[in-house]
Amino acid sequence: MPTALSPLNIVPKTKKLPKITPHTQLIKKVLPFSKLLLCKPDEVVITYEKNSLSFYFVKEGAVEISYPGEKTKTTVAIIDKGEFFGEIGFFDQGPRIHDIKSLGNTELGIFNKESMDQMQYADPLLYSSFVIFLTERICKKFRKILAEREPLVTYGPLLPTGVAVTTKQK
């Protein structure tokens, strides 16, 4: 039972603490170069096969990444506060491969060529640190995709057939 001077009585209850990463300071420094986009619930941010010369940072809220199918969409991921998305399309300037919409009220920071050029001019060291950070993130995404690819190659073609799948244990 807590007493009057117990730490349970003097420490205020708080919300979930923010996730602190080694790159938190870097992100705080680059965000002023982004343009703010306020999204309403279910607002489309990116459309499949459209070229987009921007990438995004989720400042508040979340977005849903989905793949449009013939009859139904497939949700691929939910990107939460504090995460980037769209970096690959920004750098390779290819068409988007997913639809992205806001889940609830969402605040996004938009980075485009103009904002990246401004950052490079204003603070070349910050710019190079940010580009290295983004490159590392892209590499991690590709490594994750490659690690997940093998089970999908085996399982994917069997989905429409209803055949039971057995995988080998390593």
C-alpha positions as protocol buffer text, in pm:
chain_id: "A"
residue {
  index: 1
  type: MET
  ca { x: 0 y: 0 z: 0 }
}
residue {
  index: 2
  type: PRO
  ca { x: 155 y: 334 z: -101 }
}
residue {
  index: 3
  type: THR
  ca { x: 220 y: 587 z: 175 }
}
residue {
  index: 4
  type: ALA
  ca { x: 173 y: 963 z: 143 }
}
residue {
  index: 5
  type: LEU
  ca { x: 539 y: 1004 z: 44 }
}
residue {
  index: 6
  type: SER
  ca { x: 553 y: 699 z: -179 }
}
residue {
  index: 7
  type: PRO
  ca { x: 698 y: 751 z: -528 }
}
residue {
  index: 8
  type: LEU
  ca { x: 366 y: 627 z: -665 }
}
residue {
  index: 9
  type: ASN
  ca { x: 200 y: 938 z: -518 }
}
residue {
  index: 10
  type: ILE
  ca { x: 456 y: 1198 z: -626 }
}
residue {
  index: 11
  type: VAL
  ca { x: 541 y: 1081 z: -978 }
}
residue {
  index: 12
  type: PRO
  ca { x: 278 y: 1214 z: -1216 }
}
residue {
  index: 13
  type: LYS
  ca { x: 109 y: 970 z: -1450 }
}
residue {
  index: 14
  type: THR
  ca { x: 221 y: 1036 z: -1805 }
}
residue {
  index: 15
  type: LYS
  ca { x: 134 y: 921 z: -2150 }
}
residue {
  index: 16
  type: LYS
  ca { x: 351 y: 670 z: -2329 }
}
residue {
  index: 17
  type: LEU
  ca { x: 702 y: 814 z: -2355 }
}
residue {
  index: 18
  type: PRO
  ca { x: 818 y: 909 z: -2705 }
}
residue {
  index: 19
  type: LYS
  ca { x: 1049 y: 664 z: -2877 }
}
residue {
  index: 20
  type: ILE
  ca { x: 1401 y: 808 z: -2869 }
}
residue {
  index: 21
  type: THR
  ca { x: 1633 y: 688 z: -3143 }
}
residue {
  index: 22
  type: PRO
  ca { x: 1991 y: 781 z: -3230 }
}
residue {
  index: 23
  type: HIS
  ca { x: 1848 y: 981 z: -3519 }
}
residue {
  index: 24
  type: THR
  ca { x: 1597 y: 1185 z: -3317 }
}
residue {
  index: 25
  type: GLN
  ca { x: 1816 y: 1497 z: -3322 }
}
residue {
  index: 26
  type: LEU
  ca { x: 1881 y: 1461 z: -3694 }
}
residue {
  index: 27
  type: ILE
  ca { x: 1510 y: 1439 z: -3766 }
}
residue {
  index: 28
  type: LYS
  ca { x: 1439 y: 1745 z: -3548 }
}
residue {
  index: 29
  type: LYS
  ca { x: 1697 y: 1940 z: -3749 }
}
residue {
  index: 30
  type: VAL
  ca { x: 1565 y: 1842 z: -4093 }
}
residue {
  index: 31
  type: LEU
  ca { x: 1191 y: 1883 z: -4025 }
}
residue {
  index: 32
  type: PRO
  ca { x: 1199 y: 2264 z: -4063 }
}
residue {
  index: 33
  type: PHE
  ca { x: 1294 y: 2206 z: -4429 }
}
residue {
  index: 34
  type: SER
  ca { x: 974 y: 2008 z: -4489 }
}
residue {
  index: 35
  type: LYS
  ca { x: 634 y: 2145 z: -4587 }
}
residue {
  index: 36
  type: LEU
  ca { x: 343 y: 2063 z: -4355 }
}
residue {
  index: 37
  type: LEU
  ca { x: 48 y: 1866 z: -4494 }
}
residue {
  index: 38
  type: LEU
  ca { x: -261 y: 1827 z: -4273 }
}
residue {
  index: 39
  type: CYS
  ca { x: -470 y: 1525 z: -4374 }
}
residue {
  index: 40
  type: LYS
  ca { x: -826 y: 1444 z: -4276 }
}
residue {
  index: 41
  type: PRO
  ca { x: -929 y: 1084 z: -4202 }
}
residue {
  index: 42
  type: ASP
  ca { x: -909 y: 859 z: -4513 }
}
residue {
  index: 43
  type: GLU
  ca { x: -750 y: 1132 z: -4725 }
}
residue {
  index: 44
  type: VAL
  ca { x: -543 y: 997 z: -5016 }
}
residue {
  index: 45
  type: VAL
  ca { x: -177 y: 1100 z: -4994 }
}
residue {
  index: 46
  type: ILE
  ca { x: -28 y: 892 z: -5278 }
}
residue {
  index: 47
  type: THR
  ca { x: -203 y: 707 z: -5558 }
}
residue {
  index: 48
  type: TYR
  ca { x: -80 y: 385 z: -5719 }
}
residue {
  index: 49
  type: GLU
  ca { x: 124 y: 434 z: -6039 }
}
residue {
  index: 50
  type: LYS
  ca { x: 143 y: 812 z: -6003 }
}
residue {
  index: 51
  type: ASN
  ca { x: 487 y: 966 z: -6009 }
}
residue {
  index: 52
  type: SER
  ca { x: 569 y: 1147 z: -5690 }
}
residue {
  index: 53
  type: LEU
  ca { x: 875 y: 1357 z: -5643 }
}
residue {
  index: 54
  type: SER
  ca { x: 835 y: 1378 z: -5266 }
}
residue {
  index: 55
  type: PHE
  ca { x: 881 y: 1166 z: -4957 }
}
residue {
  index: 56
  type: TYR
  ca { x: 708 y: 1205 z: -4624 }
}
residue {
  index: 57
  type: PHE
  ca { x: 756 y: 1201 z: -4248 }
}
residue {
  index: 58
  type: VAL
  ca { x: 462 y: 1118 z: -4021 }
}
residue {
  index: 59
  type: LYS
  ca { x: 464 y: 1394 z: -3758 }
}
residue {
  index: 60
  type: GLU
  ca { x: 129 y: 1297 z: -3602 }
}
residue {
  index: 61
  type: GLY
  ca { x: -119 y: 1020 z: -3675 }
}
residue {
  index: 62
  type: ALA
  ca { x: -63 y: 732 z: -3914 }
}
residue {
  index: 63
  type: VAL
  ca { x: -104 y: 628 z: -4277 }
}
residue {
  index: 64
  type: GLU
  ca { x: -213 y: 304 z: -4439 }
}
residue {
  index: 65
  type: ILE
  ca { x: -16 y: 159 z: -4729 }
}
residue {
  index: 66
  type: SER
  ca { x: -223 y: -64 z: -4955 }
}
residue {
  index: 67
  type: TYR
  ca { x: -208 y: -234 z: -5290 }
}
residue {
  index: 68
  type: PRO
  ca { x: -517 y: -194 z: -5507 }
}
residue {
  index: 69
  type: GLY
  ca { x: -649 y: -527 z: -5629 }
}
residue {
  index: 70
  type: GLU
  ca { x: -914 y: -593 z: -5892 }
}
residue {
  index: 71
  type: LYS
  ca { x: -1189 y: -647 z: -5634 }
}
residue {
  index: 72
  type: THR
  ca { x: -1036 y: -557 z: -5299 }
}
residue {
  index: 73
  type: LYS
  ca { x: -738 y: -371 z: -5166 }
}
residue {
  index: 74
  type: THR
  ca { x: -463 y: -540 z: -4965 }
}
residue {
  index: 75
  type: THR
  ca { x: -321 y: -347 z: -4671 }
}
residue {
  index: 76
  type: VAL
  ca { x: 56 y: -383 z: -4675 }
}
residue {
  index: 77
  type: ALA
  ca { x: 155 y: -175 z: -4371 }
}
residue {
  index: 78
  type: ILE
  ca { x: 59 y: 97 z: -4128 }
}
residue {
  index: 79
  type: ILE
  ca { x: 318 y: 374 z: -4093 }
}
residue {
  index: 80
  type: ASP
  ca { x: 302 y: 543 z: -3753 }
}
residue {
  index: 81
  type: LYS
  ca { x: 420 y: 872 z: -3609 }
}
residue {
  index: 82
  type: GLY
  ca { x: 796 y: 916 z: -3636 }
}
residue {
  index: 83
  type: GLU
  ca { x: 844 y: 716 z: -3957 }
}
residue {
  index: 84
  type: PHE
  ca { x: 933 y: 808 z: -4315 }
}
residue {
  index: 85
  type: PHE
  ca { x: 772 y: 672 z: -4631 }
}
residue {
  index: 86
  type: GLY
  ca { x: 810 y: 729 z: -5004 }
}
residue {
  index: 87
  type: GLU
  ca { x: 1190 y: 762 z: -5001 }
}
residue {
  index: 88
  type: ILE
  ca { x: 1248 y: 501 z: -5271 }
}
residue {
  index: 89
  type: GLY
  ca { x: 1009 y: 669 z: -5515 }
}
residue {
  index: 90
  type: PHE
  ca { x: 1172 y: 1005 z: -5443 }
}
residue {
  index: 91
  type: PHE
  ca { x: 1520 y: 881 z: -5528 }
}
residue {
  index: 92
  type: ASP
  ca { x: 1438 y: 657 z: -5826 }
}
residue {
  index: 93
  type: GLN
  ca { x: 1155 y: 884 z: -5951 }
}
residue {
  index: 94
  type: GLY
  ca { x: 957 y: 578 z: -6055 }
}
residue {
  index: 95
  type: PRO
  ca { x: 582 y: 538 z: -6025 }
}
residue {
  index: 96
  type: ARG
  ca { x: 435 y: 458 z: -5684 }
}
residue {
  index: 97
  type: ILE
  ca { x: 354 y: 94 z: -5622 }
}
residue {
  index: 98
  type: HIS
  ca { x: 99 y: 147 z: -5343 }
}
residue {
  index: 99
  type: ASP
  ca { x: -190 y: 370 z: -5245 }
}
residue {
  index: 100
  type: ILE
  ca { x: -135 y: 562 z: -4923 }
}
residue {
  index: 101
  type: LYS
  ca { x: -411 y: 725 z: -4720 }
}
residue {
  index: 102
  type: SER
  ca { x: -430 y: 887 z: -4379 }
}
residue {
  index: 103
  type: LEU
  ca { x: -581 y: 704 z: -4084 }
}
residue {
  index: 104
  type: GLY
  ca { x: -750 y: 972 z: -3880 }
}
residue {
  index: 105
  type: ASN
  ca { x: -622 y: 1328 z: -3860 }
}
residue {
  index: 106
  type: THR
  ca { x: -259 y: 1312 z: -3970 }
}
residue {
  index: 107
  type: GLU
  ca { x: 25 y: 1563 z: -4001 }
}
residue {
  index: 108
  type: LEU
  ca { x: 292 y: 1492 z: -4260 }
}
residue {
  index: 109
  type: GLY
  ca { x: 620 y: 1665 z: -4334 }
}
residue {
  index: 110
  type: ILE
  ca { x: 680 y: 1666 z: -4711 }
}
residue {
  index: 111
  type: PHE
  ca { x: 1031 y: 1666 z: -4851 }
}
residue {
  index: 112
  type: ASN
  ca { x: 1079 y: 1736 z: -5222 }
}
residue {
  index: 113
  type: LYS
  ca { x: 1366 y: 1838 z: -5449 }
}
residue {
  index: 114
  type: GLU
  ca { x: 1326 y: 2203 z: -5358 }
}
residue {
  index: 115
  type: SER
  ca { x: 1336 y: 2140 z: -4981 }
}
residue {
  index: 116
  type: MET
  ca { x: 1632 y: 1902 z: -5019 }
}
residue {
  index: 117
  type: ASP
  ca { x: 1817 y: 2161 z: -5232 }
}
residue {
  index: 118
  type: GLN
  ca { x: 1746 y: 2427 z: -4967 }
}
residue {
  index: 119
  type: MET
  ca { x: 1886 y: 2198 z: -4698 }
}
residue {
  index: 120
  type: GLN
  ca { x: 2196 y: 2121 z: -4904 }
}
residue {
  index: 121
  type: TYR
  ca { x: 2261 y: 2492 z: -4957 }
}
residue {
  index: 122
  type: ALA
  ca { x: 2187 y: 2600 z: -4598 }
}
residue {
  index: 123
  type: ASP
  ca { x: 2366 y: 2315 z: -4418 }
}
residue {
  index: 124
  type: PRO
  ca { x: 2568 y: 2074 z: -4636 }
}
residue {
  index: 125
  type: LEU
  ca { x: 2673 y: 1861 z: -4337 }
}
residue {
  index: 126
  type: LEU
  ca { x: 2312 y: 1818 z: -4221 }
}
residue {
  index: 127
  type: TYR
  ca { x: 2210 y: 1736 z: -4579 }
}
residue {
  index: 128
  type: SER
  ca { x: 2479 y: 1468 z: -4618 }
}
residue {
  index: 129
  type: SER
  ca { x: 2394 y: 1316 z: -4278 }
}
residue {
  index: 130
  type: PHE
  ca { x: 2027 y: 1304 z: -4376 }
}
residue {
  index: 131
  type: VAL
  ca { x: 2097 y: 1143 z: -4715 }
}
residue {
  index: 132
  type: ILE
  ca { x: 2315 y: 879 z: -4545 }
}
residue {
  index: 133
  type: PHE
  ca { x: 2037 y: 817 z: -4291 }
}
residue {
  index: 134
  type: LEU
  ca { x: 1779 y: 776 z: -4570 }
}
residue {
  index: 135
  type: THR
  ca { x: 2011 y: 545 z: -4765 }
}
residue {
  index: 136
  type: GLU
  ca { x: 2057 y: 323 z: -4458 }
}
residue {
  index: 137
  type: ARG
  ca { x: 1677 y: 305 z: -4414 }
}
residue {
  index: 138
  type: ILE
  ca { x: 1625 y: 208 z: -4777 }
}
residue {
  index: 139
  type: CYS
  ca { x: 1893 y: -63 z: -4750 }
}
residue {
  index: 140
  type: LYS
  ca { x: 1726 y: -203 z: -4436 }
}
residue {
  index: 141
  type: LYS
  ca { x: 1390 y: -211 z: -4616 }
}
residue {
  index: 142
  type: PHE
  ca { x: 1540 y: -406 z: -4905 }
}
residue {
  index: 143
  type: ARG
  ca { x: 1715 y: -651 z: -4672 }
}
residue {
  index: 144
  type: LYS
  ca { x: 1386 y: -712 z: -4493 }
}
residue {
  index: 145
  type: ILE
  ca { x: 1207 y: -767 z: -4824 }
}
residue {
  index: 146
  type: LEU
  ca { x: 1474 y: -1014 z: -4935 }
}
residue {
  index: 147
  type: ALA
  ca { x: 1454 y: -1202 z: -4605 }
}
residue {
  index: 148
  type: GLU
  ca { x: 1076 y: -1230 z: -4640 }
}
residue {
  index: 149
  type: ARG
  ca { x: 1085 y: -1312 z: -5011 }
}
residue {
  index: 150
  type: GLU
  ca { x: 1168 y: -1685 z: -4992 }
}
residue {
  index: 151
  type: PRO
  ca { x: 862 y: -1789 z: -4791 }
}
residue {
  index: 152
  type: LEU
  ca { x: 644 y: -1575 z: -5018 }
}
residue {
  index: 153
  type: VAL
  ca { x: 786 y: -1729 z: -5335 }
}
residue {
  index: 154
  type: THR
  ca { x: 680 y: -2072 z: -5208 }
}
residue {
  index: 155
  type: TYR
  ca { x: 350 y: -1971 z: -5052 }
}
residue {
  index: 156
  type: GLY
  ca { x: 222 y: -1706 z: -5294 }
}
residue {
  index: 157
  type: PRO
  ca { x: 142 y: -1920 z: -5601 }
}
residue {
  index: 158
  type: LEU
  ca { x: -49 y: -2171 z: -5387 }
}
residue {
  index: 159
  type: LEU
  ca { x: -291 y: -1917 z: -5238 }
}
residue {
  index: 160
  type: PRO
  ca { x: -547 y: -1927 z: -5523 }
}
residue {
  index: 161
  type: THR
  ca { x: -538 y: -2309 z: -5537 }
}
residue {
  index: 162
  type: GLY
  ca { x: -618 y: -2372 z: -5171 }
}
residue {
  index: 163
  type: VAL
  ca { x: -337 y: -2631 z: -5153 }
}
residue {
  index: 164
  type: ALA
  ca { x: -183 y: -2678 z: -4809 }
}
residue {
  index: 165
  type: VAL
  ca { x: 174 y: -2547 z: -4791 }
}
residue {
  index: 166
  type: THR
  ca { x: 457 y: -2719 z: -4608 }
}
residue {
  index: 167
  type: THR
  ca { x: 780 y: -2529 z: -4556 }
}
residue {
  index: 168
  type: LYS
  ca { x: 1117 y: -2678 z: -4473 }
}
residue {
  index: 169
  type: GLN
  ca { x: 1258 y: -2601 z: -4131 }
}
residue {
  index: 170
  type: LYS
  ca { x: 1619 y: -2487 z: -4139 }
}
